[in-house]
Amino acid sequence: MSARRLPVRPELRELEQQAVELLRALRAGEPGALEELRNVGPEGVDPAAAELTDAQLVRARSYAAPSWARLVQACELSAAIWRDDADRLRELLTAHPQLLHESVLPHDSNWGPPLTYAANLGRDRLLELLRRLGARDLESALGRAVLQSQIGTARMLHAWLGKPPVPEGALAGPAYTLSVPGTELLLELGARVRDEHGARLAPVDVVLESDSRKPAAKHRILELYAQHGLELPDTAPLAVHRGRSDLLEEHLRRDPQLLRRTFRHEELYPPELGCHDEVLATHGTPLGGATLLHLCVDYDELELARWLLARGMHPDARAAVDADGFGGHTALFATVVSQPAFWMNHERRAPTAPLTELLLEKGADPNAVASLKKQLHPGYGPSALHEYRAVTPRQWGERFHDQRFVNAAALERIAARGGR
């Protein structure tokens, strides 16, 4: 069984270096390398006498490729599509015609075969070539073009398919990536947000639970659903998800205690909208039992956070504490470990911490103490439950088991304010 996944755009030079390093480790008898050889390597290979071809095969199989040659082809195919190189793509597929119908990446990948892969990038010239060569994955290509906001490409593919009705479930793709253009196109083409009996079809759950963090896009997609006839619950958490301070104002008028309230997970992610449990609803610092301010932090709602604080929300408002003593964390904890921090680190953007700065400016305690437990979505790897007892915001970040979710700039700002 493969244990690795290639990046969307794999680099052959990097894979070659991995094979060289694996060979060195095999010959040195390193336990990890020996285990990999046992799991996916050819039988009868003496690690101490292994050759480069042995290490290459092990590395290829670890990525679900049957051979090193197939791994090389994945790199060459993806490179040709990214470069919009029709000549090289034609050459590769003429020499290896079976690749036209195989996933470009040898493991199971949403990026699909060459036609679908090219649709992700809006490579219309390559799509014409691939169609002439006999590619058949037009439906999946259309779905990926919509998901990636390649609207011109999507229109072309839809025409090639004979302009069929939009299937139920199609809105989920652009909902996951929070693609406003993709959502608008599907609604224009007839996608429904409710069925003929009034039941919800719009994937509100995907919008709310997506690991994407694009506040303005999320607001717009939810409003598009509402404009096309979907009734959304009239709750304060949904007002935050919609970015609607006007709705929050009305909730605050009706409930003067709103800014002191904590909300159960089911109130933040309503099951009636299709939402799931705390693991599948992707976020960083736990939100079950949290306040509206905590919700603003993980969804990067800076302006709404300012709005709440200006109306009297305490910067150290604490989440509820469960029967096992977990919870009680302030929103400052949520600025340290968050879904926006994951994307900032993943995309290698310079760390920033505007919400941390806002809370500290409003008097948030850098040494507040709470106990937290966290289980990440399995899409990020091992999803064991981790517990952190009596930690400060800084300790929460420094000890967190997956540093991809930690905002280094937030830790610096907290340390500068005396955070331990």
C-alpha positions in Angstrom: 0.0 0.0 0.0 1.3 3.4 -0.9 2.1 5.8 2.0 3.0 8.9 -0.1 1.2 11.3 -2.3 2.8 13.3 -5.1 2.2 17.1 -5.2 0.0 18.2 -8.0 3.1 19.3 -9.9 5.8 16.7 -9.1 9.4 17.6 -9.8 11.5 14.7 -11.3 14.7 16.1 -9.9 13.3 16.0 -6.4 12.1 12.4 -6.8 15.6 11.4 -8.2 17.1 12.9 -5.1 14.7 11.0 -2.9 15.7 7.7 -4.6 19.4 8.5 -4.0 18.8 9.2 -0.4 16.7 6.1 0.0 19.6 4.0 -1.5 22.0 5.5 1.0 19.7 4.7 3.9 19.1 1.2 2.7 22.8 0.5 2.5 23.3 2.0 5.9 20.5 -0.2 7.3 18.3 2.6 8.6 15.1 1.1 10.1 12.7 3.4 8.2 14.3 2.6 4.8 14.3 -1.2 5.6 10.6 -1.1 6.5 9.8 0.7 3.3 11.7 -2.0 1.3 9.7 -4.7 3.1 6.4 -3.0 2.5 6.7 -2.1 -1.2 10.1 -3.2 -2.5 11.0 -6.1 -4.8 11.6 -9.4 -3.0 15.1 -10.8 -2.5 16.9 -7.5 -2.4 19.9 -7.4 0.0 19.7 -3.8 1.4 23.5 -3.7 1.8 23.9 -4.5 -1.9 20.9 -2.6 -3.2 21.3 -0.7 -6.5 19.8 2.6 -7.6 17.2 0.8 -9.7 16.0 -1.0 -6.5 15.6 2.3 -4.6 13.8 3.9 -7.6 11.3 1.1 -7.7 10.7 1.3 -3.9 10.2 5.1 -4.2 7.9 4.7 -7.2 5.7 2.1 -5.5 5.5 4.3 -2.4 3.7 6.8 -4.6 1.4 4.0 -6.0 3.3 4.0 -9.3 4.0 0.4 -10.6 7.4 1.4 -11.9 10.0 4.2 -11.9 9.2 4.8 -15.6 5.5 5.5 -14.7 6.6 8.0 -12.0 8.8 9.7 -14.6 5.8 9.9 -17.0 3.7 11.5 -14.3 6.3 14.3 -13.9 6.7 14.7 -17.7 2.9 14.8 -18.3 2.2 17.3 -15.6 5.1 19.5 -16.7 3.9 19.5 -20.3 0.4 20.5 -19.2 1.6 23.2 -16.9 3.8 24.6 -19.6 0.9 24.4 -22.1 3.3 22.4 -24.3 1.1 20.7 -26.9 4.0 19.2 -28.9 5.5 17.5 -25.8 2.1 16.3 -24.6 1.3 14.8 -28.1 4.7 13.1 -28.1 4.2 11.6 -24.7 0.7 10.3 -25.5 1.7 9.0 -28.9 4.5 6.9 -27.3 2.3 5.8 -24.4 -1.4 6.0 -25.5 -2.7 4.3 -22.4 -1.8 7.4 -20.4 -4.6 9.3 -22.1 -7.1 7.5 -19.9 -5.0 7.1 -16.7 -4.7 9.6 -13.9 -1.7 11.9 -14.5 -0.6 11.3 -10.9 -0.4 7.5 -10.4 -2.2 7.6 -7.0 -5.9 8.3 -6.8 -6.1 12.0 -7.5 -9.0 14.5 -8.1 -6.9 16.1 -10.8 -7.6 13.1 -13.0 -6.4 12.0 -16.5 -4.7 14.5 -18.9 -8.0 16.1 -20.1 -9.3 16.7 -16.6 -5.9 17.7 -15.4 -5.6 20.3 -18.1 -9.1 21.6 -17.4 -8.0 22.4 -13.8 -5.6 24.9 -15.4 -7.8 26.2 -18.2 -5.5 24.9 -20.9 -8.0 25.1 -23.7 -5.6 24.5 -26.5 -4.5 21.2 -24.9 -8.1 20.2 -24.3 -8.7 20.5 -28.1 -5.7 18.2 -28.7 -6.7 15.7 -26.0 -10.2 15.5 -27.4 -8.9 14.8 -30.9 -6.7 12.1 -29.4 -9.8 10.4 -27.9 -10.0 11.6 -24.3 -13.4 10.7 -22.8 -13.4 12.3 -19.3 -15.4 15.4 -20.3 -17.7 15.3 -17.3 -15.0 15.2 -14.7 -13.1 17.9 -16.7 -16.1 20.1 -16.5 -16.5 19.6 -12.8 -12.8 20.5 -12.2 -13.0 23.5 -14.4 -15.9 24.9 -12.4 -14.2 24.0 -9.1 -11.1 25.9 -10.2 -13.0 28.9 -11.5 -11.9 28.2 -15.1 -15.2 29.6 -16.5 -14.3 29.9 -20.1 -13.0 26.3 -20.1 -16.2 25.1 -18.3 -18.4 26.7 -20.9 -16.5 25.1 -23.7 -16.7 21.6 -22.1 -20.4 22.1 -21.3 -20.9 22.8 -25.0 -18.9 19.8 -26.1 -21.1 17.7 -23.9 -24.2 19.0 -25.6 -25.2 21.5 -22.9 -26.8 18.9 -20.5 -28.8 19.8 -17.4 -26.6 20.4 -14.4 -26.6 17.3 -12.2 -27.6 17.4 -8.6 -24.5 17.7 -6.4 -22.5 19.8 -9.0 -22.6 22.8 -6.7 -20.4 21.0 -4.1 -17.2 21.5 -6.2 -17.2 25.3 -6.2 -18.6 25.2 -2.6 -15.5 23.4 -1.4 -13.1 25.8 -3.1 -15.4 28.8 -2.4 -15.5 29.6 -6.1 -18.0 32.4 -6.6 -17.6 32.3 -10.5 -18.1 28.5 -10.5 -21.2 28.8 -8.3 -22.6 31.6 -10.5 -22.0 29.6 -13.7 -23.8 26.5 -12.4 -26.7 28.6 -11.1 -26.9 30.3 -14.5 -27.0 26.9 -16.2 -29.9 25.8 -14.0 -28.4 24.2 -10.9 -31.1 24.1 -8.2 -30.7 25.0 -4.5 -34.0 23.2 -3.6 -35.8 20.3 -5.2 -39.4 20.3 -6.3 -40.5 19.5 -2.8 -38.5 22.4 -1.2 -35.8 20.2 0.3 -32.4 21.7 0.4 -30.0 20.8 -2.5 -27.5 23.6 -2.0 -24.3 22.2 -0.3 -24.3 24.7 2.6 -22.5 22.1 4.7 -19.6 22.1 2.2 -19.4 25.9 2.3 -19.3 26.0 6.1 -17.1 23.0 6.6 -14.6 23.6 3.8 -11.0 24.1 4.8 -10.9 27.0 2.4 -10.8 30.4 4.1 -12.1 33.2 1.8 -14.6 35.2 3.8 -15.9 37.4 1.0 -16.4 34.4 -1.3 -18.1 32.4 1.5 -20.5 35.3 2.1 -21.3 35.7 -1.6 -22.0 32.0 -2.1 -24.4 31.9 0.8 -26.2 35.0 -0.5 -26.4 33.4 -3.9 -28.1 30.4 -2.4 -30.5 32.7 -0.6 -31.2 34.7 -3.7 -32.1 31.5 -5.6 -34.7 30.5 -3.0 -32.8 28.7 -0.1 -34.0 29.8 3.3 -31.0 29.9 5.7 -31.5 29.6 9.5 -32.0 33.0 11.3 -29.3 32.5 13.9 -26.3 34.6 15.1 -23.7 32.0 14.0 -25.2 31.9 10.5 -25.1 35.7 10.5 -21.3 35.4 11.1 -20.9 32.8 8.4 -22.8 35.2 6.0 -20.7 38.2 7.1 -23.9 40.1 8.0 -23.4 42.6 10.7 -26.9 43.9 10.0 -28.3 40.5 11.0 -26.1 40.4 14.0 -27.3 43.8 15.1 -30.9 42.5 15.0 -29.9 39.4 17.0 -28.1 41.6 19.6 -31.2 43.8 19.9 -33.4 40.7 20.6 -30.8 39.1 22.9 -28.7 41.6 24.9 -26.7 38.6 26.3 -25.6 37.5 22.9 -22.0 38.6 23.3 -21.7 36.5 26.4 -23.2 33.4 24.9 -21.4 30.3 24.0 -22.6 28.0 21.1 -22.7 24.3 20.8 -21.0 22.7 17.7 -24.5 22.0 16.3 -25.4 25.7 16.5 -22.3 26.7 14.6 -22.6 23.8 12.1 -26.3 23.0 11.9 -27.1 19.3 11.1 -30.2 20.4 9.3 -27.9 22.0 6.7 -26.0 18.7 6.3 -23.2 19.5 8.7 -21.2 16.9 10.4 -19.2 16.3 13.6 -16.3 18.4 15.0 -13.6 16.4 13.1 -15.2 16.8 9.7 -16.0 20.5 10.2 -12.5 21.7 9.5 -11.1 24.3 11.9 -8.1 24.8 14.1 -8.7 25.6 17.8 -11.9 23.9 18.9 -15.1 25.8 18.2 -17.6 23.6 20.0 -18.8 25.6 23.0 -17.1 28.8 21.7 -18.3 32.4 21.3 -19.0 34.4 18.1 -15.6 35.9 18.6 -13.9 32.5 18.4 -15.9 31.8 15.2 -14.7 35.0 13.7 -11.1 34.2 14.3 -11.0 30.8 12.6 -12.9 32.1 9.7 -10.7 35.2 9.3 -13.6 37.6 9.9 -11.5 40.6 11.0 -14.2 43.2 10.4 -16.8 41.2 12.2 -14.4 40.7 15.1 -13.9 44.4 15.3 -17.7 44.9 15.2 -18.2 42.5 18.1 -15.5 44.1 20.2 -16.8 47.6 19.5 -20.2 46.5 20.8 -18.9 45.3 24.1 -17.6 41.7 23.4 -15.0 41.0 26.0 -11.6 40.1 24.4 -11.2 37.3 27.0 -14.6 35.8 26.6 -14.1 32.1 27.3 -15.5 29.0 25.6 -17.6 26.6 27.6 -15.8 23.9 29.7 -17.0 20.3 29.1 -17.4 17.6 31.7 -13.8 16.5 31.3 -12.5 20.0 32.0 -11.6 20.8 28.4 -12.5 24.3 27.0 -12.4 27.6 28.7 -10.0 29.0 26.0 -10.2 32.6 24.8 -10.2 33.8 21.2 -6.5 34.5 21.5 -5.9 30.7 21.5 -7.8 30.5 18.2 -5.4 33.1 16.6 -2.5 30.8 17.3 -3.9 27.5 16.0 -6.2 28.0 13.1 -7.3 27.0 9.6 -6.1 30.4 8.1 -2.7 29.7 9.6 -2.6 26.4 7.8 -3.1 28.1 4.4 -0.6 30.8 5.3 2.1 28.2 6.0 1.1 25.9 3.1 1.3 28.8 0.6 4.5 30.1 2.3 3.1 33.5 2.8 4.8 35.9 5.2 3.2 35.3 8.6 0.8 38.0 9.7 -1.5 38.1 12.8 -4.0 41.0 12.6 -6.6 39.2 14.8 -3.9 38.5 17.4 -2.9 42.2 17.3 -6.5 43.3 17.6 -7.3 41.2 20.6 -4.1 42.2 22.4 -4.8 45.8 21.7 -8.2 45.4 23.3 -6.6 43.9 26.4 -6.7 40.1 25.8 -4.6 38.3 28.5 -1.5 36.7 26.8 -1.3 34.3 29.8 -4.8 33.0 30.0 -4.8 29.3 30.8 -7.1 26.6 29.4 -7.1 22.8 28.6 -7.9 21.8 25.1 -8.2 18.6 23.0 -8.0 18.4 19.3 -8.5 15.7 16.6 -7.7 16.9 13.1 -9.6 16.0 9.9 -8.1 12.7 8.5 -7.4 14.5 5.3 -4.4 16.1 7.0 -2.9 12.7 8.0 -3.1 10.7 11.3 -6.1 11.9 13.2 -5.5 10.8 16.7 -7.0 12.8 19.6 -4.4 15.0 21.4 -4.9 16.6 24.8 -3.2 19.7 26.2 -3.7 20.5 29.9 -3.4 23.9 31.4 -1.7 25.7 28.6 -1.3 29.4 27.7 -2.0 30.5 24.1 1.7 30.5 23.4 2.2 27.0 24.9 -0.9 25.8 22.9 0.9 26.8 19.7 4.4 25.6 20.6 3.1 22.2 21.7 0.5 21.6 19.0 1.0 18.3 17.3 0.7 19.7 13.7 2.8 22.9 13.3 1.2 23.5 9.9 -1.7 25.0 11.8 0.4 27.3 14.0 0.7 31.0 13.3 4.3 32.0 14.0 3.5 35.7 13.9 0.8 35.2 16.5 3.3 33.5 18.8 5.7 36.4 18.4 3.1 39.0 19.1 2.0 37.1 22.3 5.6 36.7 23.4 6.2 40.4 23.0 3.3 41.1 25.3 4.8 38.8 28.0 3.1 35.6 27.0 4.7 32.6 28.6 
